[in-house]
Amino acid sequence: MPKLSVGDPAPDFTLAGTEGSFTLSEHRGERVVLLFYPGDETSVCTKQMCSYRDRSAEVAALGATLVGISTKDAASKEAFKANHGLTVPLLADADGKVAAAYGLMAKRLRMTKRATVIVDEQGRIAHWHNNFLSLSYDSVDDIKQALQQVPAAA
């Protein structure tokens, strides 16, 4: 399991998602918030993603691209989005390789650990917050505060 830290290059990836294919490196020049979460249609994960939907105007004003990532497949992501009218794109890491690259794969449970990772405009990890018990998640306010701590691109 890799041990990544703030300042390290963010591992690049391409995943299928509810808004089409997403490649991290194609988003250089913007800040990207990777919202790793355990699963679709689970209690805390549903509350988390619905909280972003309910505050979508504030999410849009963050000046960052948010994406949710879990090990459920693309069909699960599409159903989760449709069932709750979710607005944050959801990415399918069905084989767990992206979660593993970030050190966020709970192998015994075959699911993603909950964490928020902010990737800066240069593709480096600028913020990392774990919620490994998965009983809580980073709110829009938490993400806004974290983004305010990330130095602006030169």
Secondary structure, DSSP 8 states (H G I E B T S, - for coil): -----TTSB----EEEETTS-EEGGGGTTSEEEEEE-S-TT-HHHHHHHHHHHHTHHHHHTTSEEEEEEESS-HHHHHHHHHHHT--S-EEE-TT-HHHHHTT-EETTTTEE--EEEEE-TTSBEEEEEE-TT-S----HHHHHHHHHHS----
